[in-house]
Amino acid sequence: MNSSSFGEFAFDLQARQLTHLGERVRLGPRAFDIFASLASRPGEIITKNEIIKSVWGSTNVDEGALRVHLVALRKAFDDKGATGIIRNVAGKGYVFAASVTRKPPLDTPVQQAQEGKLPWPSRPLVGRDAVLARWAREPHRLATIVGPGGSGKTAVAIAIGNLLRLKKKVFLIDLTEARDQAGLLSAVGRALLQYSRTTLTVARIADAVRDDDIMLILDGCENIVDDVATFAEAFVASTASAMVLATSREPLRSLGERVRYLAGLDLPGNDDTECLEVSPALTYFLEEALAAGAEINTADPRTTKLAANIVRRLDGLPLALELAAHRVRDLGISGLDAALHEPLAVLRFGRRTAPERHKSLRANLDWSYRSLTSEERDAFCALAGTEATEPRRLRIGDEAMEGLISKSLLKFSSGSHAWFLSEASAQFAAELVAKQDRDNFGMPGMPGRSPHPTSEIGSGPRPS
C-alpha cells in the first residue's frame, strides 16, 4: 500500500482511500479523481484543462462540471477543519497547497510501530486487586485471561495494560469482528502500522516491532482462537521483548502460554450483616444501582439480604450485576429478586455505548453459543432441563463436554460433583430447544438423541 499524508489526513491513490485521523473521508468518484490529480503534484499549478483531461479523459466536459466536483471536494476538507487545502490561482488553475509526506510501500522495509493505543479506565476496577497484584509480580510474555462471558476480562486486561503503559507501548486490538487469519493480521496491522493489507505476515509485523518494548492486548479471541494461538506463539518467538495478553473464553493452548482464569467477583457469605464489608460483588451491584438512579436503603437488613441473594444467583459476574443494577430503579430490590426466575427477560437494557454482546444477557450468551461446534451445541441444548440445584445425569460425548467446560459455559457443583448450566444459560438452551421443536430447524440432533460417543455429565474434569 503506497500511503502518503498531509496534516491529519492520509491517502492511498492506488487504493482510492482518503482518511482523516483514521476515519475514511467519503468522496464521490469524480471528486476523488480531482483530488488525486492535485495531490499527486503538491505545490504545482495544474491547469483546468489538465485536471479535466486527467479525470474525464477524451470526453468533452465544460468547466462547470469541474467546479461542481471541486465544491464537493473543498467541502469535505472544510468539514474536517482543513480550509485552504485547494487554492485557486486566478487565470491559471489550482494548487494543492498542503505539504505531502510520502511513506514507503509495506513491501519495502517496514516502518516502526507507532505509539501505543490504550484507553484509560473509565471507573475504578472493583474486586480485582489480587489479580492485578499477581500480574505485577508475575508478568509473562504470553498470557491469556480466560473466563465466561461478562466476567470482565477486557476491563482487567486494560487495567493490566495501564500498569505497564509507562514502560511499554500498549495496543488494545479488538478481534471480535475478525473471522480468520487475514482479519487478525489486518487488525494488528492497523493498530501497529497505521495501515494494513492482506499480504501482512507475522514476520513483517515482527520486523516492524523490532526491539520495541510493546504489549499487544488481543481482545475477544474466542471466534478465531486457533489463528490467535498460531499468531501469538510466532510473534513472541520472533521479537525480543514483546508481550501478548489475550482475552478469551477458552485458553489459546500456545507454547509458553500462562493462563489466568477469571471468575465472578467474590460473593457475600451467609452472614448477611457483614455482606457490604466483605463482598466486592455486592459492593459493585449496589454502586451500579445507585449510579443508575435507584434509591436503596442499605441499612435495612432485608434489603441487604435480598441484594446478597441477587448477586449470588448471578455468580458475581460484572456484566450480569450491571444489567441487574439498571433494573433496580423500576423493579426495586425485592421485585428484581422475584423476576430473576426469567433472567433473560430481565437482564437487558445495557449501556448504549457497549458492544452488542454486552447490551443484554441474551446477546452475551448468543455470542458464546455461536463459537461452539455442532457437537457442543447438541450438548449445550441437552442440558436445557438441568436444574441448577440438582443437575441431572445425562449421557453426553466426552469431547463435547470438555469443549463446553473449556469455553466457560458450565459451572461445577462441589456438592454434587457435577457440571451444569447456570440459570440463565439453561433458559437460553431451553429457548433454543423450543425453537427447534417449532420449526425443526437449527441445531443438528435433539437432546437425548446425540449420535456422538457418550459419557455421564459428571465425568468431566473438575476445576483446579
Kinemage of the C-alpha trace (Angstrom):
@kinemage 1
@onewidth
@group {chain A} dominant
@subgroup {mainchain}
@vectorlist {calphas} color= white
{ca met a 1} P 0.000 0.000 0.000
{ca asn a 2} L 1.522 3.341 -1.090
{ca ser a 3} L 0.424 5.645 1.709
{ca ser a 4} L 1.040 9.386 1.918
{ca ser a 5} L -0.112 12.021 4.371
{ca phe a 6} L -0.635 15.724 4.929
{ca gly a 7} L -1.639 17.236 8.258
{ca glu a 8} L -4.241 14.983 9.859
{ca phe a 9} L -5.025 13.238 6.555
{ca ala a 10} L -3.615 10.115 4.935
{ca phe a 11} L -4.324 8.829 1.442
{ca asp a 12} L -3.559 5.990 -0.917
{ca leu a 13} L -4.239 6.839 -4.545
{ca gln a 14} L -3.957 3.243 -5.716
{ca ala a 15} L -6.476 2.025 -3.132
{ca arg a 16} L -8.584 5.203 -3.676
{ca gln a 17} L -8.744 5.943 0.050
{ca leu a 18} L -8.588 9.243 1.930
{ca thr a 19} L -8.739 9.196 5.740
{ca his a 20} L -8.855 11.809 8.467
{ca leu a 21} L -7.492 10.691 11.858
{ca gly a 22} L -8.028 7.098 10.757
{ca glu a 23} L -11.645 7.550 9.603
{ca arg a 24} L -12.476 7.336 5.924
{ca val a 25} L -13.468 10.572 4.158
{ca arg a 26} L -16.334 9.912 1.762
{ca leu a 27} L -15.764 11.365 -1.707
{ca gly a 28} L -17.580 10.772 -4.974
{ca pro a 29} L -15.569 9.096 -7.761
{ca arg a 30} L -15.023 12.347 -9.720
{ca ala a 31} L -14.151 14.331 -6.582
{ca phe a 32} L -11.555 11.706 -5.667
{ca asp a 33} L -10.104 11.762 -9.178
{ca ile a 34} L -9.718 15.548 -8.921
{ca phe a 35} L -8.093 15.135 -5.511
{ca ala a 36} L -5.705 12.518 -6.932
{ca ser a 37} L -4.763 14.790 -9.828
{ca leu a 38} L -3.910 17.645 -7.442
{ca ala a 39} L -2.374 15.662 -4.564
{ca ser a 40} L -0.009 13.790 -6.864
{ca arg a 41} L 1.628 17.130 -7.725
{ca pro a 42} L 1.546 19.186 -4.491
{ca gly a 43} L 2.638 22.798 -4.791
{ca glu a 44} L 2.328 22.852 -8.575
{ca ile a 45} L -0.171 24.909 -10.553
{ca ile a 46} L -2.336 22.499 -12.519
{ca thr a 47} L -4.491 23.980 -15.235
{ca lys a 48} L -8.201 23.331 -15.521
{ca asn a 49} L -7.649 21.538 -18.835
{ca glu a 50} L -5.059 19.252 -17.275
{ca ile a 51} L -7.452 18.295 -14.479
{ca ile a 52} L -10.355 17.723 -16.903
{ca lys a 53} L -8.180 15.527 -19.132
{ca ser a 54} L -6.915 13.561 -16.099
{ca val a 55} L -10.425 12.988 -14.756
{ca trp a 56} L -12.652 12.712 -17.843
{ca gly a 57} L -10.106 11.697 -20.474
{ca ser a 58} L -11.236 12.481 -24.022
{ca thr a 59} L -14.847 13.133 -23.001
{ca asn a 60} L -15.957 16.672 -23.817
{ca val a 61} L -16.693 18.314 -20.419
{ca asp a 62} L -17.106 22.012 -19.650
{ca glu a 63} L -15.607 23.799 -16.665
{ca gly a 64} L -18.967 23.845 -14.882
{ca ala a 65} L -18.702 20.115 -14.164
{ca leu a 66} L -15.213 20.628 -12.762
{ca arg a 67} L -16.428 23.414 -10.480
{ca val a 68} L -19.290 21.280 -9.121
{ca his a 69} L -16.948 18.498 -8.025
{ca leu a 70} L -14.370 20.966 -6.697
{ca val a 71} L -17.065 22.421 -4.437
{ca ala a 72} L -17.783 18.931 -3.030
{ca leu a 73} L -14.071 18.258 -2.558
{ca arg a 74} L -13.443 21.539 -0.761
{ca lys a 75} L -16.485 20.986 1.460
{ca ala a 76} L -15.117 17.588 2.520
{ca phe a 77} L -11.920 19.298 3.700
{ca asp a 78} L -13.775 22.232 5.247
{ca asp a 79} L -15.919 19.839 7.291
{ca lys a 80} L -12.715 18.467 8.838
{ca gly a 81} L -11.414 21.937 9.649
{ca ala a 82} L -8.872 21.936 6.818
{ca thr a 83} L -9.691 25.035 4.790
{ca gly a 84} L -7.411 26.316 2.051
{ca ile a 85} L -6.085 22.899 1.010
{ca ile a 86} L -7.052 23.547 -2.624
{ca arg a 87} L -6.309 27.061 -3.813
{ca asn a 88} L -7.417 28.809 -6.969
{ca val a 89} L -4.731 30.661 -8.934
{ca ala a 90} L -6.612 33.243 -10.991
{ca gly a 91} L -6.350 32.657 -14.703
{ca lys a 92} L -4.021 29.684 -14.315
{ca gly a 93} L -5.576 26.768 -12.423
{ca tyr a 94} L -5.419 25.146 -8.999
{ca val a 95} L -2.752 24.221 -6.434
{ca phe a 96} L -2.748 21.534 -3.779
{ca ala a 97} L -1.307 23.705 -1.005
{ca ala a 98} L -0.593 21.100 1.693
{ca ser a 99} L 2.841 19.567 2.228
{ca val a 100} L 2.649 15.867 1.358
{ca thr a 101} L 4.791 13.242 3.095
{ca arg a 102} L 5.192 10.013 1.202
{ca lys a 103} L 5.568 6.697 3.048
{ca pro a 104} L 7.264 3.611 1.613
{ca pro a 105} L 5.126 0.662 0.477
{ca leu a 106} L 4.713 -2.111 3.023
{ca asp a 107} L 6.761 -4.415 0.803
{ca thr a 108} L 9.892 -2.288 1.433
{ca pro a 109} L 11.489 -2.143 4.922
{ca val a 110} L 8.547 -1.598 7.273
{ca gln a 111} L 8.197 1.484 9.441
{ca gln a 112} L 8.494 1.025 13.194
{ca ala a 113} L 5.410 0.523 15.297
{ca gln a 114} L 3.583 3.705 16.195
{ca glu a 115} L 2.903 4.793 19.753
{ca gly a 116} L 0.638 2.608 21.835
{ca lys a 117} L -3.145 2.990 21.901
{ca leu a 118} L -4.928 2.143 25.129
{ca pro a 119} L -7.885 3.826 26.841
{ca trp a 120} L -7.628 4.899 30.443
{ca pro a 121} L -10.114 3.112 32.732
{ca ser a 122} L -13.430 4.985 32.889
{ca arg a 123} L -14.019 3.933 36.509
{ca pro a 124} L -12.233 2.068 39.320
{ca leu a 125} L -11.976 -1.694 38.938
{ca val a 126} L -13.838 -3.333 41.831
{ca gly a 127} L -12.658 -6.569 43.403
{ca arg a 128} L -9.698 -7.269 41.118
{ca asp a 129} L -6.811 -6.024 43.263
{ca ala a 130} L -5.449 -9.538 43.787
{ca val a 131} L -5.480 -10.238 40.037
{ca leu a 132} L -3.575 -7.040 39.242
{ca ala a 133} L -1.103 -7.582 42.080
{ca arg a 134} L -0.364 -11.089 40.863
{ca trp a 135} L 0.244 -9.837 37.340
{ca ala a 136} L 2.597 -7.148 38.655
{ca arg a 137} L 4.568 -9.852 40.484
{ca glu a 138} L 4.495 -12.438 37.701
{ca pro a 139} L 4.329 -10.848 34.222
{ca his a 140} L 4.536 -13.207 31.251
{ca arg a 141} L 5.343 -12.635 27.613
{ca leu a 142} L 2.328 -14.696 26.528
{ca ala a 143} L -0.712 -14.917 28.768
{ca thr a 144} L -4.462 -15.390 28.391
{ca ile a 145} L -7.254 -14.197 30.655
{ca val a 146} L -9.930 -16.886 30.428
{ca gly a 147} L -13.429 -16.638 31.817
{ca pro a 148} L -17.134 -16.787 30.998
{ca gly a 149} L -18.845 -14.030 29.076
{ca gly a 150} L -19.378 -10.938 31.199
{ca ser a 151} L -16.663 -11.730 33.752
{ca gly a 152} L -14.797 -8.504 32.970
{ca lys a 153} L -11.854 -9.903 31.005
{ca thr a 154} L -11.474 -6.804 28.844
{ca ala a 155} L -11.574 -4.446 31.836
{ca val a 156} L -8.905 -6.451 33.648
{ca ala a 157} L -6.723 -6.600 30.524
{ca ile a 158} L -6.956 -2.818 30.101
{ca ala a 159} L -6.079 -2.343 33.778
{ca ile a 160} L -3.014 -4.564 33.336
{ca gly a 161} L -2.037 -2.604 30.238
{ca asn a 162} L -2.286 0.642 32.177
{ca leu a 163} L 0.034 -0.772 34.829
{ca leu a 164} L 2.664 -1.170 32.100
{ca arg a 165} L 1.977 1.783 29.790
{ca leu a 166} L 4.773 3.906 31.237
{ca lys a 167} L 7.261 1.137 30.397
{ca lys a 168} L 5.777 -0.220 27.167
{ca lys a 169} L 3.811 0.767 24.101
{ca val a 170} L 0.478 -0.940 24.766
{ca phe a 171} L -2.030 -1.641 21.992
{ca leu a 172} L -5.625 -2.780 22.550
{ca ile a 173} L -6.757 -4.747 19.489
{ca asp a 174} L -10.409 -5.791 19.194
{ca leu a 175} L -10.707 -9.159 17.434
{ca thr a 176} L -14.443 -9.682 17.868
{ca glu a 177} L -15.081 -8.838 14.205
{ca ala a 178} L -12.137 -10.856 12.835
{ca arg a 179} L -13.193 -14.099 11.156
{ca asp a 180} L -9.902 -15.629 10.018
{ca gln a 181} L -6.128 -15.196 9.953
{ca ala a 182} L -6.348 -12.388 7.383
{ca gly a 183} L -8.748 -10.472 9.627
{ca leu a 184} L -6.434 -10.994 12.596
{ca leu a 185} L -3.358 -9.753 10.739
{ca ser a 186} L -5.299 -6.807 9.348
{ca ala a 187} L -6.438 -5.754 12.828
{ca val a 188} L -2.913 -5.994 14.227
{ca gly a 189} L -1.526 -4.169 11.193
{ca arg a 190} L -3.970 -1.289 11.602
{ca ala a 191} L -3.021 -0.889 15.247
{ca leu a 192} L 0.740 -1.119 14.852
{ca leu a 193} L 1.437 0.224 11.384
{ca gln a 194} L -1.462 2.608 10.706
{ca tyr a 195} L -2.299 0.672 7.564
{ca ser a 196} L -2.682 -2.958 6.554
{ca arg a 197} L -3.103 -5.265 3.613
{ca thr a 198} L -3.925 -8.924 3.094
{ca thr a 199} L -0.267 -9.805 2.451
{ca leu a 200} L 0.711 -8.948 6.027
{ca thr a 201} L 2.547 -11.763 7.788
{ca val a 202} L 3.709 -12.386 11.335
{ca ala a 203} L 7.302 -11.889 10.157
{ca arg a 204} L 6.549 -8.459 8.673
{ca ile a 205} L 4.728 -7.322 11.797
{ca ala a 206} L 7.570 -8.595 13.979
{ca asp a 207} L 10.037 -6.719 11.747
{ca ala a 208} L 8.075 -3.513 12.353
{ca val a 209} L 8.273 -4.066 16.090
{ca arg a 210} L 11.984 -4.932 16.043
{ca asp a 211} L 13.307 -4.362 19.570
{ca asp a 212} L 10.448 -2.094 20.684
{ca asp a 213} L 9.155 -2.845 24.160
{ca ile a 214} L 5.483 -3.346 23.310
{ca met a 215} L 2.439 -5.209 24.560
{ca leu a 216} L -0.461 -6.404 22.419
{ca ile a 217} L -3.811 -6.928 24.132
{ca leu a 218} L -5.746 -9.216 21.787
{ca asp a 219} L -9.334 -8.860 22.974
{ca gly a 220} L -12.169 -11.277 22.185
{ca cys a 221} L -10.235 -14.182 20.666
{ca glu a 222} L -12.791 -16.969 21.048
{ca asn a 223} L -14.093 -16.939 17.460
{ca ile a 224} L -10.625 -17.345 15.912
{ca val a 225} L -8.783 -18.970 18.796
{ca asp a 226} L -6.713 -21.274 16.535
{ca asp a 227} L -5.472 -18.346 14.429
{ca val a 228} L -4.683 -16.271 17.515
{ca ala a 229} L -2.775 -19.177 19.081
{ca thr a 230} L -0.589 -19.528 15.993
{ca phe a 231} L -0.004 -15.780 15.687
{ca ala a 232} L 0.758 -15.179 19.379
{ca glu a 233} L 3.240 -18.025 19.618
{ca ala a 234} L 5.093 -16.997 16.442
{ca phe a 235} L 5.032 -13.268 17.264
{ca val a 236} L 6.520 -13.722 20.734
{ca ala a 237} L 9.183 -16.048 19.350
{ca ser a 238} L 10.084 -13.522 16.608
{ca thr a 239} L 10.535 -10.477 18.863
{ca ala a 240} L 12.997 -9.649 21.596
{ca ser a 241} L 10.687 -8.497 24.366
{ca ala a 242} L 7.154 -8.052 23.010
{ca met a 243} L 4.305 -9.311 25.185
{ca val a 244} L 0.901 -10.670 24.194
{ca leu a 245} L -2.072 -10.663 26.559
{ca ala a 246} L -5.188 -12.310 25.129
{ca thr a 247} L -8.750 -12.419 26.432
{ca ser a 248} L -10.842 -15.428 25.510
{ca arg a 249} L -13.499 -17.773 26.800
{ca glu a 250} L -11.043 -20.621 26.334
{ca pro a 251} L -7.227 -20.944 26.501
{ca leu a 252} L -5.134 -20.488 23.354
{ca arg a 253} L -3.076 -23.586 24.158
{ca ser a 254} L 0.048 -21.959 22.713
{ca leu a 255} L 3.635 -22.825 23.626
{ca gly a 256} L 4.702 -20.745 26.622
{ca glu a 257} L 1.182 -19.516 27.402
{ca arg a 258} L 0.272 -18.711 31.016
{ca val a 259} L -3.480 -18.963 31.623
{ca arg a 260} L -5.212 -16.843 34.253
{ca tyr a 261} L -8.813 -17.846 34.977
{ca leu a 262} L -11.191 -15.015 35.859
{ca ala a 263} L -14.343 -15.904 37.737
{ca gly a 264} L -17.037 -13.578 39.020
{ca leu a 265} L -16.432 -11.121 41.841
{ca asp a 266} L -16.255 -12.584 45.339
{ca leu a 267} L -19.739 -13.319 46.641
{ca pro a 268} L -21.209 -12.384 50.020
{ca gly a 269} L -21.091 -15.000 52.734
{ca asn a 270} L -24.079 -16.358 54.574
{ca asp a 271} L -23.708 -13.782 57.345
{ca asp a 272} L -25.852 -11.112 55.731
{ca thr a 273} L -24.996 -8.431 58.272
{ca glu a 274} L -21.380 -8.382 57.048
{ca cys a 275} L -22.061 -8.588 53.316
{ca leu a 276} L -21.299 -4.965 52.493
{ca glu a 277} L -17.840 -5.100 54.031
{ca val a 278} L -16.685 -8.420 52.655
{ca ser a 279} L -18.202 -8.784 49.187
{ca pro a 280} L -16.915 -6.959 46.084
{ca ala a 281} L -19.854 -8.429 44.107
{ca leu a 282} L -22.415 -6.842 46.415
{ca thr a 283} L -20.489 -3.579 46.575
{ca tyr a 284} L -20.363 -3.393 42.763
{ca phe a 285} L -24.059 -4.209 42.386
{ca leu a 286} L -25.177 -1.562 44.876
{ca glu a 287} L -22.838 1.081 43.467
{ca glu a 288} L -24.138 0.454 39.946
{ca ala a 289} L -27.748 0.581 41.117
{ca leu a 290} L -27.212 3.883 42.914
{ca ala a 291} L -25.396 5.298 39.881
{ca ala a 292} L -28.418 4.328 37.742
{ca gly a 293} L -30.734 6.393 39.926
{ca ala a 294} L -32.115 3.748 42.286
{ca glu a 295} L -32.925 4.554 45.898
{ca ile a 296} L -31.732 1.784 48.208
{ca asn a 297} L -31.840 1.622 51.989
{ca thr a 298} L -28.605 -0.237 52.650
{ca ala a 299} L -29.232 -0.062 56.399
{ca asp a 300} L -32.273 -2.319 56.027
{ca pro a 301} L -31.252 -5.964 56.783
{ca arg a 302} L -33.976 -7.360 54.490
{ca thr a 303} L -32.762 -5.213 51.575
{ca thr a 304} L -29.202 -6.351 52.175
{ca lys a 305} L -30.295 -9.989 52.321
{ca leu a 306} L -32.211 -9.729 49.026
{ca ala a 307} L -29.345 -7.913 47.307
{ca ala a 308} L -26.917 -10.588 48.504
{ca asn a 309} L -29.218 -13.267 47.098
{ca ile a 310} L -29.320 -11.473 43.727
{ca val a 311} L -25.542 -11.320 43.342
{ca arg a 312} L -25.219 -14.990 44.333
{ca arg a 313} L -27.774 -16.000 41.698
{ca leu a 314} L -25.771 -14.032 39.116
{ca asp a 315} L -22.483 -15.670 40.166
{ca gly a 316} L -20.917 -12.264 40.778
{ca leu a 317} L -20.372 -11.722 37.045
{ca pro a 318} L -19.859 -7.969 36.486
{ca leu a 319} L -21.942 -7.766 33.296
{ca ala a 320} L -24.915 -9.537 34.876
{ca leu a 321} L -24.589 -7.388 38.010
{ca glu a 322} L -24.506 -4.231 35.900
{ca leu a 323} L -27.579 -5.273 33.889
{ca ala a 324} L -29.421 -6.214 37.075
{ca ala a 325} L -28.453 -2.962 38.801
{ca his a 326} L -30.012 -0.976 35.969
{ca arg a 327} L -33.392 -2.623 36.740
{ca val a 328} L -33.479 -1.780 40.445
{ca arg a 329} L -34.915 1.687 39.853
{ca asp a 330} L -38.054 0.337 38.127
{ca leu a 331} L -38.403 -3.073 39.826
{ca gly a 332} L -36.964 -2.470 43.289
{ca ile a 333} L -34.683 -4.947 45.057
{ca ser a 334} L -37.492 -7.351 46.018
{ca gly a 335} L -39.097 -7.127 42.568
{ca leu a 336} L -35.793 -7.813 40.855
{ca asp a 337} L -35.107 -10.828 43.073
{ca ala a 338} L -38.547 -12.233 42.219
{ca ala a 339} L -38.149 -11.557 38.483
{ca leu a 340} L -34.808 -13.346 38.172
{ca his a 341} L -36.528 -16.684 37.617
{ca glu a 342} L -36.512 -15.465 33.990
{ca pro a 343} L -33.077 -13.798 33.820
{ca leu a 344} L -33.023 -13.324 30.049
{ca ala a 345} L -36.206 -11.252 30.139
{ca val a 346} L -34.930 -9.074 32.970
{ca leu a 347} L -31.220 -8.606 32.266
{ca arg a 348} L -31.280 -6.300 29.285
{ca phe a 349} L -31.035 -2.565 28.714
{ca gly a 350} L -27.246 -2.418 28.885
{ca arg a 351} L -25.206 0.686 28.178
{ca arg a 352} L -25.995 2.226 24.788
{ca thr a 353} L -22.278 2.522 24.066
{ca ala a 354} L -21.482 -1.090 24.974
{ca pro a 355} L -20.628 -3.700 22.319
{ca glu a 356} L -23.724 -5.532 21.106
{ca arg a 357} L -22.767 -8.684 23.009
{ca his a 358} L -22.805 -6.680 26.276
{ca lys a 359} L -26.185 -4.978 25.835
{ca ser a 360} L -28.153 -7.898 27.237
{ca leu a 361} L -27.505 -11.264 28.838
{ca arg a 362} L -29.224 -12.961 25.899
{ca ala a 363} L -26.830 -11.305 23.430
{ca asn a 364} L -23.891 -12.366 25.568
{ca leu a 365} L -24.995 -15.993 25.631
{ca asp a 366} L -25.706 -15.922 21.900
{ca trp a 367} L -22.120 -14.739 21.325
{ca ser a 368} L -20.822 -17.725 23.324
{ca tyr a 369} L -23.166 -20.160 21.610
{ca arg a 370} L -22.018 -19.109 18.152
{ca ser a 371} L -18.453 -20.143 18.983
{ca leu a 372} L -19.490 -23.759 19.676
{ca thr a 373} L -19.060 -26.713 17.363
{ca ser a 374} L -22.171 -28.613 16.268
{ca glu a 375} L -21.442 -31.355 18.821
{ca glu a 376} L -21.020 -28.789 21.584
{ca arg a 377} L -24.307 -27.144 20.586
{ca asp a 378} L -26.036 -30.529 20.871
{ca ala a 379} L -24.574 -30.991 24.343
{ca phe a 380} L -25.488 -27.455 25.402
{ca cys a 381} L -29.125 -27.990 24.387
{ca ala a 382} L -29.197 -31.432 26.006
{ca leu a 383} L -28.513 -29.705 29.311
{ca ala a 384} L -31.524 -27.394 28.950
{ca gly a 385} L -33.523 -29.342 31.530
{ca thr a 386} L -30.775 -29.427 34.138
{ca glu a 387} L -31.847 -27.898 37.427
{ca ala a 388} L -29.280 -25.517 38.905
{ca thr a 389} L -29.563 -27.122 42.333
{ca glu a 390} L -29.882 -30.741 41.219
{ca pro a 391} L -28.004 -31.430 37.969
{ca arg a 392} L -29.415 -34.347 36.023
{ca arg a 393} L -27.006 -37.033 34.978
{ca leu a 394} L -27.072 -37.198 31.177
{ca arg a 395} L -25.023 -39.050 28.638
{ca ile a 396} L -23.015 -36.597 26.543
{ca gly a 397} L -19.930 -37.071 24.355
{ca asp a 398} L -16.622 -36.565 26.166
{ca glu a 399} L -15.255 -34.172 23.547
{ca ala a 400} L -18.388 -32.015 23.537
{ca met a 401} L -18.461 -31.962 27.321
{ca glu a 402} L -14.831 -30.912 27.534
{ca gly a 403} L -15.475 -28.233 24.922
{ca leu a 404} L -18.273 -26.666 26.974
{ca ile a 405} L -16.083 -26.720 30.072
{ca ser a 406} L -13.096 -25.248 28.224
{ca lys a 407} L -15.271 -22.458 26.796
{ca ser a 408} L -16.501 -21.444 30.247
{ca leu a 409} L -20.140 -22.396 29.639
{ca leu a 410} L -20.555 -24.827 32.534
{ca lys a 411} L -20.418 -24.416 36.309
{ca phe a 412} L -19.090 -27.009 38.758
{ca ser a 413} L -21.068 -28.069 41.793
{ca ser a 414} L -18.781 -29.162 44.607
{ca gly a 415} L -21.772 -30.660 46.397
{ca ser a 416} L -22.921 -32.993 43.620
{ca his a 417} L -19.510 -33.166 41.912
{ca ala a 418} L -21.104 -32.426 38.545
{ca trp a 419} L -21.075 -29.768 35.846
{ca phe a 420} L -24.243 -27.878 34.961
{ca leu a 421} L -25.563 -24.773 33.200
{ca ser a 422} L -26.199 -21.532 35.020
{ca glu a 423} L -29.809 -20.448 35.418
{ca ala a 424} L -29.558 -18.011 32.506
{ca ser a 425} L -27.717 -20.490 30.259
{ca ala a 426} L -30.331 -23.161 30.972
{ca gln a 427} L -33.111 -20.760 29.980
{ca phe a 428} L -31.242 -19.841 26.788
{ca ala a 429} L -30.726 -23.526 25.930
{ca ala a 430} L -34.407 -24.265 26.610
{ca glu a 431} L -35.422 -21.487 24.210
{ca leu a 432} L -33.198 -22.993 21.510
{ca val a 433} L -34.797 -26.413 22.013
{ca ala a 434} L -38.282 -24.876 21.920
{ca lys a 435} L -37.475 -23.077 18.688
{ca gln a 436} L -36.214 -26.322 17.164
{ca asp a 437} L -39.424 -28.039 18.221
{ca arg a 438} L -41.428 -25.285 16.486
{ca asp a 439} L -39.687 -25.147 13.149
{ca asn a 440} L -37.446 -28.235 13.131
{ca phe a 441} L -34.558 -26.090 12.002
{ca gly a 442} L -31.332 -25.138 13.821
{ca met a 443} L -29.003 -27.306 15.851
{ca pro a 444} L -28.366 -30.801 14.448
{ca gly a 445} L -29.760 -33.564 16.585
{ca met a 446} L -32.142 -33.357 19.550
{ca pro a 447} L -31.402 -33.574 23.259
{ca gly a 448} L -31.280 -37.228 24.268
{ca arg a 449} L -30.640 -38.426 20.705
{ca ser a 450} L -26.998 -37.439 20.167
{ca pro a 451} L -25.160 -39.649 17.668
{ca his a 452} L -21.818 -38.979 19.368
{ca pro a 453} L -19.921 -41.159 21.865
{ca thr a 454} L -21.442 -40.707 25.308
{ca ser a 455} L -20.453 -40.406 28.933
{ca glu a 456} L -22.187 -39.169 32.037
{ca ile a 457} L -22.302 -35.477 32.736
{ca gly a 458} L -20.361 -35.893 35.966
{ca ser a 459} L -17.362 -37.386 34.152
{ca gly a 460} L -15.832 -34.082 33.024
{ca pro a 461} L -12.654 -32.797 34.672
{ca arg a 462} L -13.028 -30.905 37.918
{ca pro a 463} L -11.842 -27.335 38.269
{ca ser a 464} L -8.421 -26.877 39.796
